[in-house]
């Protein structure tokens, strides 16, 4: 029995529909459940009297939950169908987001951010596994051309961009009247998450990932991936500072509400387009070249608003960051798919997710603590850019494993 039975998909349209359904799961697990927080942070910080450290710590706790989910994922995938696990994570995210709007204490919000992180990780890892298998196990009818594996992975991870755009469209109107309306924004996000999860369930019925206990025991060689894993941990540490505080920084720099909305919509649109932009890159390289190149671009995008407050620099930063950051995640899945046998894919994806989550745990609180000192958020984002540059250097040292 194989880890995942080949999906009975015999046309490009069927593959793309399944990929779109998986992309909606990514929209929930990261776009709606995580990156929407940047839009809500200024209103919640003002209404609840938070410091930058407290604001960042909320995302640090969310990342800790993500790490816990990543640690539990291999065993969960050995007991449950990956599609079921992905859908359960979406339902959990919707419930947790609704609860965000019902509480005001820091302790309760910390607990909810933690639980949201657990559900997000379970759903995202299971969805990534399904996307990797969908990319490799297409059964095309004679004369029909398979969908590029890089494009399938890009579409899945690019689904986060749709979640970011949906978040912008939901949160901005909710906060238009008053910053104290942030509970209504969380409720709107919960409703959208529930609807997206229902759509994912309807469009991925042909995908199956039967549990296989041997997958939990499959040994993943961490040491040969040392440079890629270290670089990916620094990526998690560096990128999350930008995604947590960029809206707050731009608001402090005087951008209007309309400009902030346009900025985040542009960032989300570029995330969605990233699947087409980098599909060839992900398919071509078996080593860390893609990771290195994409992290270097992220370092440039992160430092631009530090160097200039001009709207052109700001919007170029958002477009470039959006077009790249989720493709870094896709690049690690491609690296696993290129270099490991199928039985080790769950453990390999989970290993990278663990390092990713560990970096995210340190990132928000650390950038927030730096921002509370001299230099403010500008200094914090400069530090994030330096972490991303070092991530590029380390990833560039990763070599492909022998087949």
LOMARVEX-651042 format. One record per residue (C-alpha): x, z, y; residue number from 1; residue in three letters. Coordinates in nm, 4 decimals. Layout:
BEGIN
       px       pz       py   k   r
        X        Z        Y NUM ALA
...
This chain:
BEGIN
       px       pz       py   k   r
   0.0000   0.0000   0.0000   1 UNK
   0.1396  -0.0957   0.3415   2 UNK
   0.1449   0.1259   0.6478   3 UNK
  -0.1215  -0.0854   0.8183   4 UNK
  -0.3222  -0.3556   0.6493   5 UNK
  -0.2798  -0.6967   0.8189   6 UNK
  -0.5716  -0.7478   1.0557   7 UNK
  -0.8011  -1.0324   0.9479   8 UNK
  -0.7536  -1.2268   1.2721   9 UNK
  -0.7409  -1.6036   1.2353  10 UNK
  -0.7510  -1.7329   1.5944  11 UNK
  -0.5765  -1.6762   1.9254  12 UNK
  -0.9084  -1.5675   2.0755  13 UNK
  -0.9574  -1.2967   1.8147  14 UNK
  -0.6034  -1.1658   1.8662  15 UNK
  -0.6426  -1.1628   2.2443  16 UNK
  -0.9789  -0.9843   2.2229  17 UNK
  -0.8259  -0.7137   2.0066  18 UNK
  -0.5291  -0.6870   2.2440  19 UNK
  -0.7701  -0.6518   2.5369  20 UNK
  -0.9525  -0.3728   2.3560  21 UNK
  -0.6244  -0.1927   2.2989  22 UNK
  -0.5372  -0.2443   2.6659  23 UNK
  -0.8509  -0.0510   2.7620  24 UNK
  -0.7220   0.2424   2.5557  25 UNK
  -0.3977   0.2309   2.7557  26 UNK
  -0.6056   0.2147   3.0760  27 UNK
  -0.7653   0.5454   2.9791  28 UNK
  -0.4644   0.7307   2.8385  29 UNK
  -0.2311   0.6570   3.1300  30 UNK
  -0.4135   0.4792   3.4130  31 UNK
  -0.7234   0.7008   3.4402  32 UNK
  -0.5985   1.0228   3.2815  33 UNK
  -0.2527   1.0403   3.4386  34 UNK
  -0.1751   0.8092   3.7296  35 UNK
  -0.5041   0.8756   3.9070  36 UNK
  -0.3557   1.2148   3.9949  37 UNK
  -0.1350   1.0600   4.2655  38 UNK
  -0.4501   0.9534   4.4508  39 UNK
  -0.6096   1.2969   4.4196  40 UNK
  -0.2976   1.4994   4.4958  41 UNK
  -0.3138   1.4893   4.8808  42 UNK
  -0.6788   1.6002   4.8838  43 UNK
  -0.6288   1.8732   4.6221  44 UNK
  -0.3092   1.9952   4.7860  45 UNK
  -0.4821   2.0267   5.1225  46 UNK
  -0.7996   2.1860   4.9846  47 UNK
  -0.6285   2.4264   4.7434  48 UNK
  -0.3238   2.5099   4.9569  49 UNK
  -0.0598   2.3896   4.7123  50 UNK
   0.3132   2.3587   4.7775  51 UNK
   0.4924   2.0428   4.6632  52 UNK
   0.6272   2.2432   4.3706  53 UNK
   0.2771   2.3414   4.2545  54 UNK
   0.1552   1.9842   4.2997  55 UNK
   0.4455   1.8566   4.0920  56 UNK
   0.4047   2.1307   3.8336  57 UNK
   0.0552   1.9997   3.7556  58 UNK
   0.2128   1.6771   3.6323  59 UNK
   0.4918   1.8708   3.4622  60 UNK
   0.2304   2.0561   3.2553  61 UNK
   0.0576   1.7243   3.1829  62 UNK
   0.3917   1.5891   3.0591  63 UNK
   0.4381   1.8994   2.8417  64 UNK
   0.1037   1.8223   2.6799  65 UNK
   0.2192   1.4646   2.6337  66 UNK
   0.5324   1.5916   2.4588  67 UNK
   0.3231   1.8127   2.2309  68 UNK
   0.1023   1.5159   2.1440  69 UNK
   0.4069   1.3020   2.0715  70 UNK
   0.5489   1.5670   1.8397  71 UNK
   0.2201   1.5903   1.6502  72 UNK
   0.1578   1.2154   1.6352  73 UNK
   0.3647   1.1237   1.3235  74 UNK
   0.1861   1.3852   1.1109  75 UNK
  -0.1497   1.2883   1.2566  76 UNK
  -0.0845   0.9221   1.1762  77 UNK
   0.0022   1.0228   0.8199  78 UNK
  -0.3430   1.1824   0.7835  79 UNK
  -0.5742   0.9726   0.9995  80 UNK
  -0.6385   0.6062   1.0692  81 UNK
  -0.4506   0.5104   1.3874  82 UNK
  -0.7598   0.3489   1.5395  83 UNK
  -0.9593   0.6670   1.4845  84 UNK
  -0.6815   0.8703   1.6428  85 UNK
  -0.6665   0.6342   1.9421  86 UNK
  -1.0425   0.6589   1.9986  87 UNK
  -1.0425   1.0376   1.9565  88 UNK
  -0.7764   1.0597   2.2274  89 UNK
  -0.9954   0.8543   2.4597  90 UNK
  -1.2948   1.0823   2.4015  91 UNK
  -1.0786   1.3906   2.4618  92 UNK
  -0.9481   1.2413   2.7862  93 UNK
  -1.3013   1.1766   2.9125  94 UNK
  -1.4097   1.5344   2.8383  95 UNK
  -1.0987   1.6827   2.9991  96 UNK
  -1.1317   1.4694   3.3132  97 UNK
  -1.4925   1.5805   3.3575  98 UNK
  -1.3810   1.9431   3.3300  99 UNK
  -1.1231   1.8882   3.6088 100 UNK
  -1.4090   1.8594   3.8538 101 UNK
  -1.5715   2.1844   3.7408 102 UNK
  -1.2849   2.4274   3.8130 103 UNK
  -1.0737   2.5272   4.1132 104 UNK
  -0.8232   2.7812   3.9814 105 UNK
  -0.4640   2.6735   3.9247 106 UNK
  -0.4605   2.8283   3.5757 107 UNK
  -0.7656   2.6311   3.4621 108 UNK
  -0.6289   2.3076   3.6077 109 UNK
  -0.2946   2.3658   3.4353 110 UNK
  -0.4766   2.4081   3.1033 111 UNK
  -0.6783   2.0915   3.1570 112 UNK
  -0.3719   1.8874   3.2552 113 UNK
  -0.2027   2.0141   2.9371 114 UNK
  -0.4957   1.9137   2.7150 115 UNK
  -0.5228   1.5748   2.8847 116 UNK
  -0.1558   1.5135   2.8111 117 UNK
  -0.2021   1.5890   2.4396 118 UNK
  -0.4918   1.3456   2.4099 119 UNK
  -0.3115   1.0789   2.6116 120 UNK
  -0.0029   1.0887   2.3908 121 UNK
  -0.1998   1.0705   2.0664 122 UNK
  -0.4049   0.7775   2.1936 123 UNK
  -0.1099   0.5940   2.3498 124 UNK
   0.1171   0.6211   2.0457 125 UNK
  -0.1609   0.5164   1.8068 126 UNK
  -0.2516   0.2247   2.0336 127 UNK
   0.1117   0.1196   2.0606 128 UNK
   0.1439   0.1210   1.6824 129 UNK
  -0.1665  -0.0957   1.6487 130 UNK
  -0.0355  -0.3336   1.9152 131 UNK
   0.3005  -0.3633   1.7381 132 UNK
   0.1314  -0.4448   1.4097 133 UNK
  -0.1131  -0.6856   1.5729 134 UNK
   0.1851  -0.8668   1.7249 135 UNK
   0.3521  -0.9086   1.3857 136 UNK
   0.0657  -0.9558   1.1399 137 UNK
  -0.1387  -1.2406   1.2880 138 UNK
  -0.3054  -1.4690   1.0311 139 UNK
  -0.3618  -1.7922   1.2190 140 UNK
  -0.5786  -2.0740   1.0930 141 UNK
  -0.3902  -2.4002   1.0217 142 UNK
  -0.2915  -2.5665   1.3467 143 UNK
  -0.3543  -2.2578   1.5625 144 UNK
  -0.0509  -2.1175   1.7443 145 UNK
   0.0109  -1.7411   1.7152 146 UNK
   0.0111  -1.5264   2.0262 147 UNK
   0.3613  -1.4261   2.1343 148 UNK
   0.4447  -1.0731   2.0089 149 UNK
   0.5946  -0.9953   2.3483 150 UNK
   0.2686  -1.0961   2.5159 151 UNK
   0.0588  -0.8775   2.2824 152 UNK
   0.2751  -0.5753   2.3634 153 UNK
   0.2759  -0.6636   2.7323 154 UNK
  -0.1029  -0.6878   2.7383 155 UNK
  -0.1381  -0.3467   2.5747 156 UNK
   0.0969  -0.1666   2.8097 157 UNK
  -0.0255  -0.3692   3.1063 158 UNK
  -0.3707  -0.2236   3.0444 159 UNK
  -0.2471   0.0792   3.2346 160 UNK
  -0.2587  -0.1365   3.5477 161 UNK
  -0.6296  -0.1881   3.4977 162 UNK
  -0.6665   0.1895   3.4782 163 UNK
  -0.4746   0.2295   3.8045 164 UNK
  -0.6979  -0.0244   3.9797 165 UNK
  -1.0103   0.1418   3.8416 166 UNK
  -0.8795   0.4790   3.9597 167 UNK
  -0.8261   0.3406   4.3092 168 UNK
  -1.1750   0.1935   4.3191 169 UNK
  -1.3302   0.5208   4.2022 170 UNK
  -1.1235   0.7853   4.3821 171 UNK
  -1.1000   0.6246   4.7261 172 UNK
  -1.4781   0.6062   4.7878 173 UNK
  -1.5270   0.9584   4.6493 174 UNK
  -1.2768   1.0994   4.8989 175 UNK
  -1.3923   0.8877   5.1937 176 UNK
  -1.6288   1.1533   5.3297 177 UNK
  -1.4082   1.4594   5.2835 178 UNK
  -1.1009   1.5671   5.0921 179 UNK
  -1.3106   1.8488   4.9437 180 UNK
  -1.4987   1.5887   4.7371 181 UNK
  -1.2169   1.5607   4.4828 182 UNK
  -1.4314   1.7162   4.1993 183 UNK
  -1.6681   1.4167   4.2222 184 UNK
  -1.3687   1.1838   4.1870 185 UNK
  -1.2666   1.3514   3.8597 186 UNK
  -1.6205   1.3102   3.7277 187 UNK
  -1.6172   0.9400   3.8146 188 UNK
  -1.2897   0.9009   3.6267 189 UNK
  -1.4423   1.0750   3.3241 190 UNK
  -1.7404   0.8377   3.3176 191 UNK
  -1.5087   0.5354   3.3416 192 UNK
  -1.2919   0.6724   3.0583 193 UNK
  -1.5930   0.7168   2.8325 194 UNK
  -1.7173   0.3624   2.9035 195 UNK
  -1.3713   0.2138   2.8395 196 UNK
  -1.3388   0.4022   2.5101 197 UNK
  -1.6743   0.2655   2.3935 198 UNK
  -1.5541  -0.0869   2.4784 199 UNK
  -1.2296  -0.0297   2.2879 200 UNK
  -1.4246   0.0808   1.9824 201 UNK
  -1.6392  -0.2331   1.9970 202 UNK
  -1.3506  -0.4819   2.0345 203 UNK
  -1.1048  -0.3352   1.7824 204 UNK
  -1.3299  -0.3055   1.4757 205 UNK
  -1.1135  -0.5480   1.2769 206 UNK
  -0.7990  -0.3370   1.3271 207 UNK
  -0.7232  -0.0808   1.0599 208 UNK
  -0.4341   0.1591   1.0217 209 UNK
  -0.4869   0.3542   0.6979 210 UNK
  -0.2846   0.6773   0.6872 211 UNK
   0.0226   0.6776   0.4670 212 UNK
   0.1841   1.0105   0.3927 213 UNK
   0.5235   0.8536   0.3323 214 UNK
   0.5287   0.7478   0.6983 215 UNK
   0.5540   1.1124   0.8031 216 UNK
   0.8561   1.1509   0.5746 217 UNK
   1.0258   0.8272   0.6831 218 UNK
   1.3629   0.9142   0.8340 219 UNK
   1.4228   0.7523   1.1720 220 UNK
   1.7920   0.7067   1.2603 221 UNK
   1.8148   0.8643   1.6062 222 UNK
   2.1930   0.8407   1.6428 223 UNK
   2.2144   0.4585   1.6505 224 UNK
   1.9534   0.4614   1.9305 225 UNK
   2.1378   0.7294   2.1304 226 UNK
   2.2006   0.5206   2.4432 227 UNK
   1.8475   0.3795   2.4527 228 UNK
   1.6940   0.7233   2.3938 229 UNK
   1.9062   0.8843   2.6665 230 UNK
   1.8235   0.6053   2.9083 231 UNK
   1.4547   0.6328   2.8257 232 UNK
   1.4575   1.0071   2.8885 233 UNK
   1.6075   0.9459   3.2338 234 UNK
   1.3475   0.6752   3.2934 235 UNK
   1.0731   0.9316   3.2258 236 UNK
   1.2425   1.1751   3.4614 237 UNK
   1.2895   0.9186   3.7397 238 UNK
   0.9738   0.7098   3.7398 239 UNK
   0.7275   1.0025   3.7331 240 UNK
   0.8559   1.1311   4.0677 241 UNK
   0.7530   0.8024   4.2286 242 UNK
   0.4151   0.7887   4.0543 243 UNK
   0.3393   1.1519   4.1438 244 UNK
   0.4372   1.1580   4.5105 245 UNK
   0.4413   0.8022   4.6485 246 UNK
   0.0862   0.8180   4.7910 247 UNK
   0.1588   1.1560   4.9521 248 UNK
   0.4831   1.0210   5.1024 249 UNK
   0.3176   0.7097   5.2437 250 UNK
   0.0372   0.9186   5.3882 251 UNK
   0.2933   1.1414   5.5604 252 UNK
   0.4654   0.8294   5.6947 253 UNK
   0.1468   0.7244   5.8719 254 UNK
  -0.0069   0.4564   5.6503 255 UNK
  -0.3814   0.4237   5.6955 256 UNK
  -0.6348   0.4866   5.4200 257 UNK
  -0.6934   0.1114   5.3912 258 UNK
  -0.3199   0.0473   5.3534 259 UNK
  -0.2882   0.3186   5.0869 260 UNK
  -0.5789   0.1689   4.8924 261 UNK
  -0.4281  -0.1792   4.9168 262 UNK
  -0.0892  -0.0434   4.8077 263 UNK
  -0.2216   0.1220   4.4910 264 UNK
  -0.4421  -0.1746   4.4052 265 UNK
  -0.1387  -0.4020   4.4378 266 UNK
   0.0679  -0.1700   4.2194 267 UNK
  -0.2026  -0.1676   3.9515 268 UNK
  -0.2496  -0.5449   3.9636 269 UNK
   0.1233  -0.5947   3.9147 270 UNK
   0.1192  -0.3575   3.6158 271 UNK
  -0.1518  -0.5737   3.4581 272 UNK
   0.0485  -0.8905   3.5249 273 UNK
   0.3687  -0.7440   3.3820 274 UNK
   0.2694  -0.8466   3.0283 275 UNK
   0.3063  -1.2116   3.1239 276 UNK
   0.6120  -1.1565   3.3428 277 UNK
   0.8348  -0.9935   3.0812 278 UNK
   0.6965  -1.1144   2.7468 279 UNK
   0.9902  -1.3494   2.6930 280 UNK
   1.2433  -1.0825   2.7852 281 UNK
   1.0976  -0.8356   2.5338 282 UNK
   1.0957  -1.0960   2.2589 283 UNK
   1.4472  -1.2290   2.3251 284 UNK
   1.6689  -0.9192   2.3191 285 UNK
   1.7152  -0.6842   2.0235 286 UNK
   1.9437  -0.4388   2.2039 287 UNK
   1.9090  -0.2421   2.5279 288 UNK
   1.9411  -0.5362   2.7676 289 UNK
   1.5722  -0.5391   2.8603 290 UNK
   1.5686  -0.1634   2.9169 291 UNK
   1.8762  -0.1839   3.1386 292 UNK
   1.7470  -0.4709   3.3517 293 UNK
   1.4025  -0.3181   3.4030 294 UNK
   1.5391   0.0264   3.4927 295 UNK
   1.7710  -0.1301   3.7501 296 UNK
   1.4732  -0.3043   3.9125 297 UNK
   1.2852   0.0261   3.9184 298 UNK
   1.5752   0.1963   4.0952 299 UNK
   1.5547  -0.0687   4.3690 300 UNK
   1.1765  -0.0307   4.3974 301 UNK
   1.2030   0.3490   4.4228 302 UNK
   1.4677   0.3524   4.6938 303 UNK
   1.2939   0.0963   4.9209 304 UNK
   1.0433   0.3406   5.0813 305 UNK
   1.3309   0.5865   5.1250 306 UNK
   1.5295   0.3309   5.3260 307 UNK
   1.2429   0.1867   5.5318 308 UNK
   0.8876   0.2786   5.6322 309 UNK
   0.8079  -0.0802   5.7308 310 UNK
   0.4869  -0.1954   5.5554 311 UNK
   0.6670  -0.4979   5.4088 312 UNK
   0.9265  -0.2754   5.2399 313 UNK
   0.6539  -0.0404   5.1187 314 UNK
   0.4397  -0.3141   4.9652 315 UNK
   0.7393  -0.4866   4.8064 316 UNK
   0.8277  -0.1492   4.6531 317 UNK
   0.4778  -0.1066   4.5100 318 UNK
   0.4622  -0.4618   4.3748 319 UNK
   0.8055  -0.4419   4.2126 320 UNK
   0.7475  -0.0949   4.0679 321 UNK
   0.4095  -0.1954   3.9273 322 UNK
   0.5481  -0.5155   3.7766 323 UNK
   0.8191  -0.3254   3.5909 324 UNK
   0.7566   0.0370   3.4956 325 UNK
   0.5145  -0.0029   3.2019 326 UNK
   0.7255  -0.2882   3.0681 327 UNK
   1.0021  -0.0324   3.0166 328 UNK
   0.7662   0.1457   2.7760 329 UNK
   0.6837  -0.1858   2.6086 330 UNK
   1.0552  -0.2577   2.5755 331 UNK
   1.1059   0.0528   2.3623 332 UNK
   0.8260  -0.0533   2.1262 333 UNK
   0.9854  -0.3975   2.1043 334 UNK
   1.3225  -0.2323   2.0329 335 UNK
   1.1688  -0.0346   1.7450 336 UNK
   0.9903  -0.3432   1.6099 337 UNK
   1.3095  -0.5518   1.6246 338 UNK
   1.5361  -0.2969   1.4580 339 UNK
   1.3412  -0.0780   1.2134 340 UNK
   1.1362  -0.1425   0.8981 341 UNK
   0.7589  -0.1037   0.9254 342 UNK
   0.7487   0.2386   0.7567 343 UNK
   0.9694   0.3790   1.0340 344 UNK
   0.7698   0.2383   1.3245 345 UNK
   0.5488   0.5473   1.3793 346 UNK
   0.8515   0.7772   1.3812 347 UNK
   1.0499   0.5376   1.5984 348 UNK
   0.7755   0.5031   1.8594 349 UNK
   0.7211   0.8793   1.8522 350 UNK
   1.0961   0.9451   1.8975 351 UNK
   1.1068   0.7396   2.2164 352 UNK
   0.7825   0.8973   2.3353 353 UNK
   0.9297   1.2453   2.2852 354 UNK
   1.2311   1.1654   2.5052 355 UNK
   1.0014   0.9968   2.7572 356 UNK
   0.7812   1.3070   2.7698 357 UNK
   1.0800   1.5404   2.7975 358 UNK
   1.1981   1.3502   3.1051 359 UNK
   0.8501   1.3639   3.2552 360 UNK
   0.8371   1.7407   3.2083 361 UNK
   1.1385   1.7934   3.4315 362 UNK
   1.0674   1.5158   3.6819 363 UNK
   0.7593   1.6198   3.8869 364 UNK
   0.8488   1.9867   3.9346 365 UNK
   1.2113   1.8998   4.0103 366 UNK
   1.1218   1.6349   4.2678 367 UNK
   0.8626   1.8744   4.4136 368 UNK
   1.1219   2.1522   4.4415 369 UNK
   1.3639   1.9123   4.6130 370 UNK
   1.0855   1.7973   4.8474 371 UNK
   1.0122   2.1583   4.9496 372 UNK
   1.3694   2.1763   5.0847 373 UNK
   1.5627   1.9784   5.3488 374 UNK
   1.4891   1.6066   5.3466 375 UNK
   1.1397   1.6414   5.2021 376 UNK
   0.9937   1.3738   4.9785 377 UNK
   1.2459   1.1135   5.0950 378 UNK
   1.5250   1.3128   4.9359 379 UNK
   1.3170   1.3683   4.6219 380 UNK
   1.2557   0.9966   4.5722 381 UNK
   1.6218   0.9181   4.6395 382 UNK
   1.7047   1.1491   4.3518 383 UNK
   1.4515   0.9659   4.1328 384 UNK
   1.6158   0.6315   4.2161 385 UNK
   1.9557   0.7706   4.1130 386 UNK
   1.8128   0.8843   3.7772 387 UNK
   1.6703   0.5358   3.7155 388 UNK
   2.0029   0.3731   3.7978 389 UNK
   2.1815   0.5971   3.5476 390 UNK
   1.9101   0.5096   3.2927 391 UNK
   1.9945   0.1417   3.3411 392 UNK
   2.3640   0.2053   3.2794 393 UNK
   2.3001   0.3994   2.9579 394 UNK
   2.0458   0.1506   2.8229 395 UNK
   2.2933  -0.1305   2.8843 396 UNK
   2.5245   0.0319   2.6302 397 UNK
   2.2644   0.0117   2.3500 398 UNK
   2.3489  -0.2409   2.0787 399 UNK
   2.1056  -0.3800   1.8189 400 UNK
   2.1026  -0.2223   1.4746 401 UNK
   2.2218  -0.4220   1.1778 402 UNK
   1.9277  -0.5744   0.9897 403 UNK
